[in-house]
């Protein structure tokens, strides 16, 4: 999970910062598509870590020396309790950091003008890239030219 997350962060930032026009929107769209699978991998890796800790405690403890199975039961209870509190804390943090769907960023880049006018720079850049370019500087619109 750490490898996948690190890979996504590094390459998505590279695409957003150094990519062609519309790259920020593309990066956000990729993250939105991959979010569920990355969370699923995180949850499964946490569960597998807990399962492996519990099974090692049951396999490695000597029957005669440690009064088997009492220590393994105690270790399993402790590990499951820690997992329960971790999941509870993650769910609390998820609620605290939740972004309402009406204000969530979807990769758009808008500038609000003084007369309730909103200009979407991603759409403007994509439209200007599709149209044939002229060689004069006055034909292209730059963000400072926008109202």
Secondary structure, DSSP 8 states (H G I E B T S, - for coil): -HHHHHHHHHHHHHHHHHS-TTHHHHHHHHHHHHHHHHHHHHHHHHHHHHHHHHHHHHHHS-TTTTTTTHHHHHHHHHHHHHHHHHHHHHHHHHHHT---TTT---S--EEE-TTS-EEEHHHHHHHHHHS---SSGGGS--GGG--
